[in-house]
């Protein structure tokens, strides 16, 4: 199942696969160039994202998690409320329901993105210090 959340679709993994007609030395050279490109993207992400976000901590994840949970609850509550009468939904009601779903999906995507930023080393993760 595939869904588009914010108009952006992440490409599937497309790792380097050498051309059959390249000799081994040319493949190594190309692989080296691609690694340089990947490293440049890594450094750029780390610098830009690190500058904007600084670091991640449990509070930041909780903040996004709570916001996503609230948005999910709002989406489902809206659906329940809109269907109580048993009548077909109006286009305006469908738009309202879609807006609440999009809010949930966007917040969920932001949570996943923050996790990916930590996983890829773009920002440091500072766990909570006990006793503080």
N, C-alpha and C positions, 0 to 999 in steps of 0.2 A: 504494500500500500504506500502510495506516495502522496505527499501534500506540499503545497507551497504556502509558506507562512507569511513572508513579507515581500513576496515578489522576487526573492533571490533563491536560487536553487544551487546548493553546493554540488560541484561536479563530483562524480564518482572518482575513486582513486585511479589515477592513470600514471603509474610509476613508469620509469624508463624501461622500455623494451627495445633492445637494439634492432636496427634494420638488418635483415638477413644478408644484404649485400655489402655491409660494412666489414672491413677486416678488424680483427681483435684490437689492434692499436687505435684505429679510428673510433671504435666503440668506447675504449677507455678514455680517450680524449673527450669525446662527447659526454660521457658520464661525469668526468671531472668538471666540465663546463656547467652541466646541469646541477651538480652539487654546489658550485659557486653561486649559481642563481638561487638555489634553495637557501643557502646560507645568507645571502643578501636579503631575501625576504624575511628570514628569521630575525636578523639583526634589526631590520626596519620595524617589524612588528613589535619586537621587544622594546625598542626605543620609543616608538609612538604610543603604544598601548601602555607601557610603563609610565610614560609622562602623564597620560590622561588619567589612568586609574591608580597608579602607585603600586599598591599591593592588594592582595585579597586576604580576607580573614573570615572566620566563622560568622561574624556579624553581617558581613556583606552577603554571604551565601544565604543566611537566614532571612535577611531583608528581601532578597529576590524570591526566595522560596515562599515566604509568607504572601508577598504580592501576587505570585502566580497562583497560590492556593485560593486567595480571595477572589481573583479573577475567574478561576475555575468554578468556584461556588456561585459567583454572580452569574456566570454563563448558564449553569444548570438551573439555578433558581429562576432566571429569566425564562428559560424554556418551559419550566413547569408552570409558571404564572401565565405565560402566553397560551398554553394548551389547556388550561382549566375549563374553558367554556366548551371545548369540543368542536369549535368552529375552525375552519381553515384560516391560516394566518394571512394577514394582509401583507402586501409588499413592504409597508413601513415596519410591521412587526418583524418580518424576516430580516430586514436591514438592521433593526435593533439587536436581534439575536446574533446576527453575523458580527456585529461590532463587538459584542461581549466575548464571542469566541475568539476573534482576532486579538483582543487584548490578552486573553489567556495564552494563546499561541505565541504571541510576541514576547511575553514575560518568560514563558517556558524556554523559548529560543535564547533569550538573553541569559538565563541561568545556565543553559548548556554551553553557551559561548564563553561565559566566565570560567566555567570548569575547564573548557578546552584551552583557554588562555593560560591557566595554571599548569595544566598537563603538558603543554608545549613549551613551558618555560618562558613565556612572554612576560609574565608578572610573577613575583614571588608570593608564596602563601605563608602567612604568619599565623600559626595556630594560636588559640587563646592561651594565655599564660595562667596557670593555676595560682590562686591566691590573690588575683587582681580583680 
